[in-house]
Amino acid sequence: MTQVTYPTNVPYREPRPRRDQKSGAALLGALAGLALTRHPVGALAGGFFGHAAANDEPLPLTVALQQELERAGCQMIEFYRRGPYIAEVLFDYGGSFWTLRSQAPQAEGWNVENLEDWLFGDLVYVQLPQKLQSIQKSQWNLA
């Protein structure tokens, strides 16, 4: 995982998964290097520079949330932003609808990317496990 820096005194949350663009960029760089130089060393150099230039862009927040909810056996119904610091998710689990809510601490130094990473990590790795445990506990008490 990519290490993300959050503002001072903000608890760490696991960031969103990153897209793997390095292999495609290396291949394009190698082809460009080969086409320009017509020599295998040019292809090698182009592949190296293509790989180095590629960035690990995060998945869009809604896509990352949907994937993680599906892994947990849930289906995301809707995603809501309630201003810059609050995110809510409506999801289906076990034939019932449930919500998750995350509120990032207001602090100096947020940018859009690290704020979305923090909200993702809080929703998926803090709020979702607590909610599923609560659901399962209440269903067990009803049985």
Summary of the structure (lengths in Angstrom):
residues: 143
radius of gyration: 20.5
end to end distance: 40.0
largest distance: 71.7
contacts: 405
relative contact order: 0.18
helix: 50%
strand: 17%
